[in-house]
């Protein structure tokens, strides 16, 4: 009778449907569409602009290579936290830092004792230890029914002390094949490959029914249970996934320092939690994304890089921690304020927002890294002869400025800028403006998404960039040839 009355009631008296996006399976809803990603995207480009202005070397081959090997352990540690946070019950694994340190010191100690020589054995050991620890934590939470935060804090304290017992002070040496991992001279490196594979694996994981059950359980565990979700299996599975990412993070951390350190790994607890929150994840469960976690980790690296360009002396570490806390609080306040602007922000695509901000950022990067002196080299005055009649030695050559990552300076002393660069920028701006206009018009007409149009715009931008970046015919009729450098 109640259901019949509800169905026959006038439209004004019927209970209002739940807001779009409250349920994790509503992928087309505004909240699931990624409005919480707008804050980390804005922060990313702001920090990147400051970093490039302060030190253009960050966009060189070695600069990006160094950033990859330094940020890789943090990115993977953030992924490990994301897997457990999605499960709900405020399952924030505070022991992630000491766990990384435990795997690191045991790897170094076992290798020093003559075991674990091959890369396969290193991978298997690190992942097995991470999965075993997380599985024990999950069993305690599920069957002993202890609050997850209490178990995580206990694990933090226990592993911190155990690491000092295993290795009282930093020492040991990583295997020879791992030394090249931490060189940081090229962009493509084993840590980058590990991060890319882990990211792709998570994206494939989001297509599974297990991921849907995980988000549903994190949003409302009681509703998930009544819907037939196997709560115990899903929670234990989340901890197993977190253990895999923790093991990979420990491997990249070992390659970064090329030794064992019982203390340095504990710092990853604070910065990984901060990165996860900066990425828009909800610590109560049900909401987190791989792109948000990645953006949060990269933002924290950029914060550290920008602060390193300033000289704060003895209070450098204090200023860094203060910056972490300040940006975290500001980001949380902005994230809390987002629901009040939900109706307007749902018209903003995070992908379009990313593309729009990337254009002026790319312009600043090109401006800071372009070698303008190569176009107009300063005149070299002929040196006056010395007192004995001999010619004075030529002046020492100035140190060349850092080159842009895609700039090929081999055998070239002069760079010709095509005349159609300005039309390229104009076409890009027009395409983005057209896409934004179409999105607003279509959204207000009833459609919730314009993803195909956005994808077409991004693809067109890339095609135009490759078209104009290739060897184009210059106004003179012949293809532009690089000018040979004079000896």
C-alpha positions, 0 to 999 in steps of 0.5 A, spaced: 500 500 500 505 504 501 508 503 494 502 504 491 500 510 495 507 513 493 506 511 485 500 515 485 501 521 489 501 527 485 508 529 483 509 535 488 508 530 494 513 524 491 519 523 495 525 527 491 530 522 487 537 522 490 542 527 487 545 525 481 552 522 483 551 520 490 551 513 488 558 510 485 555 507 479 552 513 476 558 515 472 555 520 468 553 524 474 557 531 476 561 528 482 563 522 478 565 526 472 571 529 476 569 536 479 573 535 485 579 534 480 579 541 478 582 543 484 588 539 483 589 541 476 589 548 478 594 547 483 598 543 478 599 548 473 600 554 478 606 550 481 609 548 474 609 555 472 612 557 478 617 552 478 619 553 470 620 561 472 624 559 478 628 554 474 627 552 467 632 546 468 625 542 470 623 541 463 630 538 460 631 531 459 635 530 466 630 535 470 624 530 468 628 524 469 630 526 476 623 528 477 620 521 475 625 517 480 624 522 486 616 522 485 615 514 483 615 512 490 610 517 492 605 516 487 605 508 488 604 509 495 599 514 494 596 508 490 596 503 495 593 508 500 587 509 495 585 502 494 584 502 502 581 508 502 576 506 497 573 501 502 570 506 507 571 506 515 576 511 514 581 506 512 587 510 512 593 506 512 598 510 517 603 504 516 604 505 509 611 509 510 614 504 515 612 498 511 616 501 505 622 502 510 621 495 512 621 492 505 627 496 503 631 494 509 630 487 509 631 487 501 638 490 502 639 485 508 637 479 505 641 481 498 647 483 503 647 476 505 647 473 499 640 472 497 635 476 492 640 477 486 636 477 480 630 482 479 625 477 479 626 475 486 626 482 488 620 484 485 617 477 488 619 478 495 617 486 495 610 484 493 609 478 497 611 482 503 607 488 502 601 483 500 602 479 506 602 485 511 596 488 508 592 481 508 594 480 516 591 487 517 585 486 513 584 479 517 584 483 524 580 489 521 574 484 519 575 478 524 577 481 530 573 487 529 578 493 531 578 500 528 582 500 522 585 507 524 587 503 531 590 497 527 594 502 522 597 506 528 599 500 531 603 497 525 606 504 524 609 504 531 611 496 530 614 497 524 618 503 525 621 500 531 622 493 527 626 497 522 631 500 527 632 493 529 634 490 522 638 496 520 640 501 526 643 506 521 643 507 513 647 503 510 648 497 505 648 497 497 643 495 492 644 490 487 648 493 481 643 492 476 639 497 480 644 503 480 642 505 473 634 506 475 636 512 479 641 515 474 635 520 472 639 522 466 633 520 461 625 520 462 624 513 460 627 509 466 624 503 470 621 507 475 617 510 470 615 504 466 613 501 473 608 507 474 605 507 467 604 499 468 601 500 475 596 506 472 594 502 466 593 496 471 588 500 475 585 503 470 583 496 467 581 494 474 576 500 474 572 496 469 571 490 473 565 488 478 570 488 484 571 495 483 564 497 483 563 493 489 569 496 492 566 503 491 559 501 493 562 498 500 566 505 501 560 509 500 555 505 504 557 498 507 550 496 509 547 498 503 552 494 499 551 488 504 544 488 503 545 488 495 549 482 496 556 484 496 561 480 499 563 485 504 569 480 507 572 478 500 572 485 497 575 488 504 581 483 503 581 484 496 582 492 497 588 490 502 591 485 497 591 491 492 594 496 497 600 491 498 602 490 491 602 497 490 606 498 497 611 493 494 612 496 488 613 503 492 619 500 496 622 497 490 622 504 487 624 507 493 630 502 494 632 504 487 632 512 489 637 511 495 641 505 492 641 503 499 637 501 506 634 507 510 630 505 516 628 512 517 627 515 511 621 511 509 616 513 515 616 520 511 612 517 506 606 516 511 605 524 511 606 526 504 602 520 501 596 522 505 597 529 503 597 527 496 591 523 496 587 528 499 590 533 494 587 529 489 580 529 491 579 523 495 574 522 500 577 519 507 571 516 509 571 512 503 567 511 496 571 516 492 578 516 489 581 516 482 587 514 479 588 521 476 587 525 482 592 521 486 597 522 481 596 529 480 596 530 488 603 526 488 606 530 482 603 537 486 607 535 492 613 534 488 612 540 485 611 544 492 618 541 494 622 543 488 619 550 488 621 551 495 628 548 494 629 554 489 629 558 495 634 559 500 631 558 507 637 556 511 636 552 517 628 552 517 628 549 510 624 543 512 620 547 517 618 551 511 616 545 507 612 542 512 608 548 513 607 549 505 604 541 505 599 543 511 597 550 508 596 547 501 592 541 504 588 546 508 586 550 503 585 545 498 580 541 503 576 548 504 576 549 496 573 542 496 568 543 501 566 549 497 565 545 491 558 542 492 555 549 493 557 551 486 555 544 483 550 547 478 555 551 475 561 546 475 558 540 472 558 544 466 566 544 466 569 538 464 576 537 467 579 534 461 577 541 457 580 545 464 586 541 463 587 543 456 585 550 457 590 551 462 596 547 458 596 552 453 598 558 457 603 554 461 606 551 454 607 558 452 611 560 458 615 554 458 617 555 451 619 562 453 623 560 459 627 555 455 627 558 448 635 560 446 633 567 444 641 569 444 642 563 438 637 568 434 641 574 435 648 572 437 652 578 441 657 581 437 664 579 439 669 584 439 676 583 437 681 582 443 687 587 443 694 584 442 698 584 449 704 587 451 709 582 447 705 583 441 701 576 441 694 576 440 690 575 447 686 569 448 679 568 446 674 569 451 671 563 454 665 561 452 659 562 456 655 556 459 649 554 454 642 555 457 638 549 458 635 546 452 627 544 452 626 537 452 623 537 445 629 541 442 634 538 438 640 542 438 645 537 435 649 541 430 645 547 430 646 554 432 640 557 429 633 556 430 628 558 425 621 559 428 615 558 422 611 564 421 605 559 422 606 559 429 601 564 431 595 561 426 597 555 430 595 558 437 589 562 434 586 555 431 587 552 438 584 557 442 578 557 437 577 550 437 577 550 445 572 556 445 568 552 440 568 546 445 566 549 451 561 553 447 558 546 445 558 543 452 554 549 455 549 549 450 548 541 449 549 541 457 543 545 458 539 542 453 539 536 457 545 531 455 550 530 461 556 529 457 560 531 451 566 526 452 566 525 444 567 532 442 572 533 447 576 527 445 575 530 438 578 537 440 584 534 444 586 529 438 585 535 433 590 539 437 595 534 437 594 533 430 595 540 429 601 540 433 605 534 430 603 538 423 606 544 425 612 541 428 614 537 423 619 539 417 615 544 414 616 548 407 619 555 409 616 561 405 623 561 401 620 554 398 625 549 400 625 546 407 628 549 413 635 546 414 639 547 420 645 551 420 651 548 421 655 550 427 661 554 426 667 551 429 
